[in-house]
Amino acid sequence: MTTLAQRCTYLSNNLSANYRRNKFTTQLACFIAGLALSASLITNTAHAETNAARSSSSAAVHLNFRIVIPAIVRVKALSQMASITIEQAHIDRGYIDLDAASSLQLTSNSRRGYMLSANFNAELLEKIEVKLPHKTFHANARSTNVHVESPIVIDEIVGVSYRLYLKPHVQTGEYQWPVALTFTPNVV
Protein backbone atom coordinates (compact mmCIF):
# COMPACT_ATOMS: atom_id res chain seq x y z
CA MET A 1 0.00 0.00 0.00
CA THR A 2 1.39 3.39 -0.92
CA THR A 3 1.38 6.34 1.42
CA LEU A 4 -0.30 9.65 0.67
CA ALA A 5 3.10 11.32 0.32
CA GLN A 6 4.19 8.70 -2.24
CA ARG A 7 0.98 9.20 -4.25
CA CYS A 8 1.42 13.00 -4.20
CA THR A 9 5.02 12.69 -5.34
CA TYR A 10 4.04 10.25 -8.10
CA LEU A 11 1.21 12.47 -9.38
CA SER A 12 3.27 15.63 -9.12
CA ASN A 13 6.19 14.08 -11.05
CA ASN A 14 3.91 12.82 -13.80
CA LEU A 15 2.16 16.11 -14.52
CA SER A 16 3.08 17.79 -17.79
CA ALA A 17 5.90 20.34 -17.70
CA ASN A 18 3.43 23.16 -18.36
CA TYR A 19 1.43 22.41 -15.26
CA ARG A 20 4.31 21.69 -12.89
CA ARG A 21 4.83 25.42 -12.36
CA ASN A 22 1.30 25.86 -11.13
CA LYS A 23 1.05 25.47 -7.34
CA PHE A 24 -2.69 24.91 -7.62
CA THR A 25 -2.17 21.82 -9.78
CA THR A 26 0.25 20.32 -7.26
CA GLN A 27 -2.24 20.95 -4.47
CA LEU A 28 -4.96 19.40 -6.61
CA ALA A 29 -2.76 16.34 -7.26
CA CYS A 30 -2.31 15.87 -3.52
CA PHE A 31 -6.05 16.26 -2.97
CA ILE A 32 -6.79 13.66 -5.67
CA ALA A 33 -4.21 11.33 -4.18
CA GLY A 34 -5.89 11.74 -0.79
CA LEU A 35 -9.28 10.91 -2.31
CA ALA A 36 -7.86 7.85 -4.07
CA LEU A 37 -6.18 6.65 -0.90
CA SER A 38 -9.38 7.25 1.12
CA ALA A 39 -11.42 5.34 -1.46
CA SER A 40 -8.91 2.49 -1.32
CA LEU A 41 -9.05 2.36 2.47
CA ILE A 42 -12.87 2.51 2.52
CA THR A 43 -13.12 -0.28 -0.04
CA ASN A 44 -10.54 -2.46 1.74
CA THR A 45 -12.13 -1.87 5.17
CA ALA A 46 -15.66 -2.53 3.89
CA HIS A 47 -14.48 -5.65 2.06
CA ALA A 48 -12.67 -6.94 5.16
CA GLU A 49 -15.69 -6.29 7.40
CA THR A 50 -18.00 -7.98 4.91
CA ASN A 51 -15.70 -11.00 4.64
CA ALA A 52 -15.57 -11.30 8.42
CA ALA A 53 -19.36 -11.09 8.73
CA ARG A 54 -20.20 -13.32 5.76
CA SER A 55 -17.43 -15.72 4.98
CA SER A 56 -19.41 -17.51 2.28
CA SER A 57 -20.50 -14.45 0.23
CA SER A 58 -18.63 -11.54 -1.28
CA ALA A 59 -19.55 -7.85 -1.33
CA ALA A 60 -18.33 -4.89 -3.30
CA VAL A 61 -18.37 -1.24 -2.42
CA HIS A 62 -18.41 1.29 -5.23
CA LEU A 63 -17.41 4.87 -4.69
CA ASN A 64 -18.31 7.36 -7.38
CA PHE A 65 -16.97 10.87 -7.30
CA ARG A 66 -16.44 13.66 -9.76
CA ILE A 67 -13.61 16.15 -9.74
CA VAL A 68 -14.36 19.60 -11.09
CA ILE A 69 -11.45 21.91 -11.78
CA PRO A 70 -12.70 25.50 -11.94
CA ALA A 71 -11.65 27.62 -14.88
CA ILE A 72 -9.22 30.38 -13.98
CA VAL A 73 -7.76 33.37 -15.75
CA ARG A 74 -4.85 35.18 -14.18
CA VAL A 75 -3.47 38.39 -15.69
CA LYS A 76 -0.43 40.34 -14.62
CA ALA A 77 0.19 43.75 -16.18
CA LEU A 78 3.81 43.98 -17.32
CA SER A 79 3.57 47.42 -18.88
CA GLN A 80 0.79 49.91 -19.42
CA MET A 81 0.70 53.44 -20.73
CA ALA A 82 -0.27 55.88 -17.98
CA SER A 83 -1.59 58.52 -20.37
CA ILE A 84 -2.13 59.37 -24.01
CA THR A 85 -1.20 62.54 -25.84
CA ILE A 86 -3.74 63.66 -28.42
CA GLU A 87 -2.38 65.85 -31.18
CA GLN A 88 -4.18 67.83 -33.88
CA ALA A 89 -3.38 65.12 -36.46
CA HIS A 90 -5.26 62.58 -34.31
CA ILE A 91 -8.27 64.89 -34.05
CA ASP A 92 -8.25 65.49 -37.81
CA ARG A 93 -8.07 61.75 -38.47
CA GLY A 94 -10.65 60.95 -35.78
CA TYR A 95 -8.62 58.25 -34.02
CA ILE A 96 -5.27 57.42 -32.47
CA ASP A 97 -3.41 54.13 -32.99
CA LEU A 98 -1.41 52.80 -30.06
CA ASP A 99 0.69 49.77 -30.92
CA ALA A 100 1.80 47.55 -28.03
CA ALA A 101 0.33 50.00 -25.51
CA SER A 102 -0.12 47.20 -22.96
CA SER A 103 1.86 44.08 -22.21
CA LEU A 104 0.29 41.32 -20.10
CA GLN A 105 1.29 37.96 -18.70
CA LEU A 106 -1.72 35.68 -19.18
CA THR A 107 -2.57 32.29 -17.68
CA SER A 108 -5.80 30.44 -18.47
CA ASN A 109 -6.53 26.77 -17.75
CA SER A 110 -9.62 26.61 -19.94
CA ARG A 111 -9.71 25.08 -23.41
CA ARG A 112 -12.81 27.22 -23.99
CA GLY A 113 -10.83 30.44 -23.89
CA TYR A 114 -11.83 33.40 -21.77
CA MET A 115 -14.05 36.47 -21.71
CA LEU A 116 -12.58 39.90 -22.25
CA SER A 117 -14.42 43.01 -21.14
CA ALA A 118 -13.38 46.48 -22.28
CA ASN A 119 -14.44 49.63 -20.49
CA PHE A 120 -13.47 53.07 -21.73
CA ASN A 121 -13.88 56.75 -20.97
CA ALA A 122 -17.02 57.63 -22.95
CA GLU A 123 -16.43 61.36 -22.52
CA LEU A 124 -13.19 61.09 -24.49
CA LEU A 125 -13.82 58.14 -26.83
CA GLU A 126 -16.60 57.23 -29.25
CA LYS A 127 -15.52 53.58 -29.59
CA ILE A 128 -12.38 51.46 -29.43
CA GLU A 129 -10.68 48.51 -31.11
CA VAL A 130 -8.68 46.14 -28.93
CA LYS A 131 -6.10 44.13 -30.85
CA LEU A 132 -4.81 40.91 -29.34
CA PRO A 133 -2.36 38.64 -31.22
CA HIS A 134 -5.14 36.49 -32.75
CA LYS A 135 -8.26 38.58 -32.27
CA THR A 136 -9.43 42.15 -32.80
CA PHE A 137 -12.69 43.28 -31.31
CA HIS A 138 -14.68 46.49 -31.31
CA ALA A 139 -16.33 48.11 -28.33
CA ASN A 140 -19.03 50.62 -29.22
CA ALA A 141 -20.70 50.77 -25.85
CA ARG A 142 -19.04 51.90 -22.68
CA SER A 143 -18.58 48.26 -21.65
CA THR A 144 -18.38 45.36 -24.08
CA ASN A 145 -17.75 41.64 -23.46
CA VAL A 146 -16.30 39.30 -26.06
CA HIS A 147 -15.32 35.63 -26.03
CA VAL A 148 -11.68 35.02 -26.96
CA GLU A 149 -10.92 31.53 -28.29
CA SER A 150 -7.69 30.35 -26.74
CA PRO A 151 -5.97 27.11 -25.81
CA ILE A 152 -4.63 26.60 -22.32
CA VAL A 153 -1.90 29.19 -21.79
CA ILE A 154 0.56 29.53 -18.95
CA ASP A 155 2.43 32.78 -18.39
CA GLU A 156 2.06 33.81 -22.03
CA ILE A 157 3.22 37.33 -22.79
CA VAL A 158 0.47 39.14 -24.70
CA GLY A 159 0.88 42.52 -26.37
CA VAL A 160 -2.29 44.59 -26.70
CA SER A 161 -2.69 47.36 -29.27
CA TYR A 162 -5.56 49.81 -29.59
CA ARG A 163 -7.29 52.11 -32.01
CA LEU A 164 -9.13 54.76 -30.01
CA TYR A 165 -11.85 56.67 -31.89
CA LEU A 166 -12.11 60.19 -30.50
CA LYS A 167 -15.26 62.13 -29.69
CA PRO A 168 -15.74 65.16 -31.99
CA HIS A 169 -15.28 67.73 -29.19
CA VAL A 170 -11.92 66.38 -27.90
CA GLN A 171 -9.10 68.92 -27.61
CA THR A 172 -5.36 68.36 -27.98
CA GLY A 173 -3.51 67.52 -24.80
CA GLU A 174 -2.52 64.75 -22.43
CA TYR A 175 -5.22 62.51 -20.97
CA GLN A 176 -5.19 59.76 -18.37
CA TRP A 177 -5.21 56.25 -19.88
CA PRO A 178 -8.88 55.78 -20.96
CA VAL A 179 -9.25 51.98 -21.31
CA ALA A 180 -9.63 49.18 -18.74
CA LEU A 181 -9.59 45.50 -19.74
CA THR A 182 -10.99 42.73 -17.56
CA PHE A 183 -10.30 39.03 -18.19
CA THR A 184 -12.63 36.39 -16.75
CA PRO A 185 -13.04 32.63 -17.21
CA ASN A 186 -15.41 31.55 -19.96
CA VAL A 187 -18.39 29.98 -18.24
CA VAL A 188 -20.76 27.99 -20.42
C-alpha positions as CSV (number, residue, x, y, z in Angstrom):
1,M,0.0,0.0,0.0
2,T,1.4,3.4,-0.9
3,T,1.4,6.3,1.4
4,L,-0.3,9.6,0.7
5,A,3.1,11.3,0.3
6,Q,4.2,8.7,-2.2
7,R,1.0,9.2,-4.3
8,C,1.4,13.0,-4.2
9,T,5.0,12.7,-5.3
10,Y,4.0,10.3,-8.1
11,L,1.2,12.5,-9.4
12,S,3.3,15.6,-9.1
13,N,6.2,14.1,-11.1
14,N,3.9,12.8,-13.8
15,L,2.2,16.1,-14.5
16,S,3.1,17.8,-17.8
17,A,5.9,20.3,-17.7
18,N,3.4,23.2,-18.4
19,Y,1.4,22.4,-15.3
20,R,4.3,21.7,-12.9
21,R,4.8,25.4,-12.4
22,N,1.3,25.9,-11.1
23,K,1.0,25.5,-7.3
24,F,-2.7,24.9,-7.6
25,T,-2.2,21.8,-9.8
26,T,0.2,20.3,-7.3
27,Q,-2.2,20.9,-4.5
28,L,-5.0,19.4,-6.6
29,A,-2.8,16.3,-7.3
30,C,-2.3,15.9,-3.5
31,F,-6.0,16.3,-3.0
32,I,-6.8,13.7,-5.7
33,A,-4.2,11.3,-4.2
34,G,-5.9,11.7,-0.8
35,L,-9.3,10.9,-2.3
36,A,-7.9,7.9,-4.1
37,L,-6.2,6.6,-0.9
38,S,-9.4,7.2,1.1
39,A,-11.4,5.3,-1.5
40,S,-8.9,2.5,-1.3
41,L,-9.1,2.4,2.5
42,I,-12.9,2.5,2.5
43,T,-13.1,-0.3,0.0
44,N,-10.5,-2.5,1.7
45,T,-12.1,-1.9,5.2
46,A,-15.7,-2.5,3.9
47,H,-14.5,-5.6,2.1
48,A,-12.7,-6.9,5.2
49,E,-15.7,-6.3,7.4
50,T,-18.0,-8.0,4.9
51,N,-15.7,-11.0,4.6
52,A,-15.6,-11.3,8.4
53,A,-19.4,-11.1,8.7
54,R,-20.2,-13.3,5.8
55,S,-17.4,-15.7,5.0
56,S,-19.4,-17.5,2.3
57,S,-20.5,-14.5,0.2
58,S,-18.6,-11.5,-1.3
59,A,-19.6,-7.8,-1.3
60,A,-18.3,-4.9,-3.3
61,V,-18.4,-1.2,-2.4
62,H,-18.4,1.3,-5.2
63,L,-17.4,4.9,-4.7
64,N,-18.3,7.4,-7.4
65,F,-17.0,10.9,-7.3
66,R,-16.4,13.7,-9.8
67,I,-13.6,16.2,-9.7
68,V,-14.4,19.6,-11.1
69,I,-11.4,21.9,-11.8
70,P,-12.7,25.5,-11.9
71,A,-11.7,27.6,-14.9
72,I,-9.2,30.4,-14.0
73,V,-7.8,33.4,-15.7
74,R,-4.8,35.2,-14.2
75,V,-3.5,38.4,-15.7
76,K,-0.4,40.3,-14.6
77,A,0.2,43.8,-16.2
78,L,3.8,44.0,-17.3
79,S,3.6,47.4,-18.9
80,Q,0.8,49.9,-19.4
81,M,0.7,53.4,-20.7
82,A,-0.3,55.9,-18.0
83,S,-1.6,58.5,-20.4
84,I,-2.1,59.4,-24.0
85,T,-1.2,62.5,-25.8
86,I,-3.7,63.7,-28.4
87,E,-2.4,65.9,-31.2
88,Q,-4.2,67.8,-33.9
89,A,-3.4,65.1,-36.5
90,H,-5.3,62.6,-34.3
91,I,-8.3,64.9,-34.0
92,D,-8.2,65.5,-37.8
93,R,-8.1,61.7,-38.5
94,G,-10.6,60.9,-35.8
95,Y,-8.6,58.2,-34.0
96,I,-5.3,57.4,-32.5
97,D,-3.4,54.1,-33.0
98,L,-1.4,52.8,-30.1
99,D,0.7,49.8,-30.9
100,A,1.8,47.6,-28.0
101,A,0.3,50.0,-25.5
102,S,-0.1,47.2,-23.0
103,S,1.9,44.1,-22.2
104,L,0.3,41.3,-20.1
105,Q,1.3,38.0,-18.7
106,L,-1.7,35.7,-19.2
107,T,-2.6,32.3,-17.7
108,S,-5.8,30.4,-18.5
109,N,-6.5,26.8,-17.7
110,S,-9.6,26.6,-19.9
111,R,-9.7,25.1,-23.4
112,R,-12.8,27.2,-24.0
113,G,-10.8,30.4,-23.9
114,Y,-11.8,33.4,-21.8
115,M,-14.0,36.5,-21.7
116,L,-12.6,39.9,-22.2
117,S,-14.4,43.0,-21.1
118,A,-13.4,46.5,-22.3
119,N,-14.4,49.6,-20.5
120,F,-13.5,53.1,-21.7
121,N,-13.9,56.7,-21.0
122,A,-17.0,57.6,-22.9
123,E,-16.4,61.4,-22.5
124,L,-13.2,61.1,-24.5
125,L,-13.8,58.1,-26.8
126,E,-16.6,57.2,-29.3
127,K,-15.5,53.6,-29.6
128,I,-12.4,51.5,-29.4
129,E,-10.7,48.5,-31.1
130,V,-8.7,46.1,-28.9
131,K,-6.1,44.1,-30.9
132,L,-4.8,40.9,-29.3
133,P,-2.4,38.6,-31.2
134,H,-5.1,36.5,-32.8
135,K,-8.3,38.6,-32.3
136,T,-9.4,42.1,-32.8
137,F,-12.7,43.3,-31.3
138,H,-14.7,46.5,-31.3
139,A,-16.3,48.1,-28.3
140,N,-19.0,50.6,-29.2
141,A,-20.7,50.8,-25.9
142,R,-19.0,51.9,-22.7
143,S,-18.6,48.3,-21.6
144,T,-18.4,45.4,-24.1
145,N,-17.7,41.6,-23.5
146,V,-16.3,39.3,-26.1
147,H,-15.3,35.6,-26.0
148,V,-11.7,35.0,-27.0
149,E,-10.9,31.5,-28.3
150,S,-7.7,30.3,-26.7
151,P,-6.0,27.1,-25.8
152,I,-4.6,26.6,-22.3
153,V,-1.9,29.2,-21.8
154,I,0.6,29.5,-19.0
155,D,2.4,32.8,-18.4
156,E,2.1,33.8,-22.0
157,I,3.2,37.3,-22.8
158,V,0.5,39.1,-24.7
159,G,0.9,42.5,-26.4
160,V,-2.3,44.6,-26.7
161,S,-2.7,47.4,-29.3
162,Y,-5.6,49.8,-29.6
163,R,-7.3,52.1,-32.0
164,L,-9.1,54.8,-30.0
165,Y,-11.8,56.7,-31.9
166,L,-12.1,60.2,-30.5
167,K,-15.3,62.1,-29.7
168,P,-15.7,65.2,-32.0
169,H,-15.3,67.7,-29.2
170,V,-11.9,66.4,-27.9
171,Q,-9.1,68.9,-27.6
172,T,-5.4,68.4,-28.0
173,G,-3.5,67.5,-24.8
174,E,-2.5,64.7,-22.4
175,Y,-5.2,62.5,-21.0
176,Q,-5.2,59.8,-18.4
177,W,-5.2,56.3,-19.9
178,P,-8.9,55.8,-21.0
179,V,-9.2,52.0,-21.3
180,A,-9.6,49.2,-18.7
181,L,-9.6,45.5,-19.7
182,T,-11.0,42.7,-17.6
183,F,-10.3,39.0,-18.2
184,T,-12.6,36.4,-16.7
185,P,-13.0,32.6,-17.2
186,N,-15.4,31.5,-20.0
187,V,-18.4,30.0,-18.2
188,V,-20.8,28.0,-20.4
